[in-house]
Amino acid sequence: EIPMMCADGSARDVLHDHEAQLAALDSEANLALLNSVDLLERAHSLYGYLCSAFINGVDAGAPRAKKLPRFIARPWCNVARLLGRRPALDYAACVLYNWDRVNRQGPI
């Protein structure tokens, strides 16, 4: 869905529509539900893509965002802090933790 939001310029509007859900990881109680490195890494990756979409996923004539709204910036920073990493869409977020098994019961 993120590539489509960027392609049609609706990313900011869609993200604002889901503000409450995206802000959930600004709560320590909700953050504690991410109880493994794998879940934290996945959240870090997804927030990175969402932040990029917020900045870049707008109509051609619209200005790029100069800052991120709190509802996506704070959760991303919280997850990064727990991982001991910076909130950045880096190689680890884009590649190393952005995959899934085709057959979860089969070999890797």
Salt bridges, closest charged atoms under 4 A:
GLU19 OE1 - HIS16 ND1 3.84
ASP26 OD2 - ARG70 NE 3.87
ASP26 OD1 - ARG74 NH2 3.13
GLU28 OE2 - ARG81 NH2 3.38
GLU41 OE1 - ARG85 NH1 2.31
ASP90 OD1 - ARG85 NH2 2.88
ASP100 OD2 - ARG104 NH2 2.76
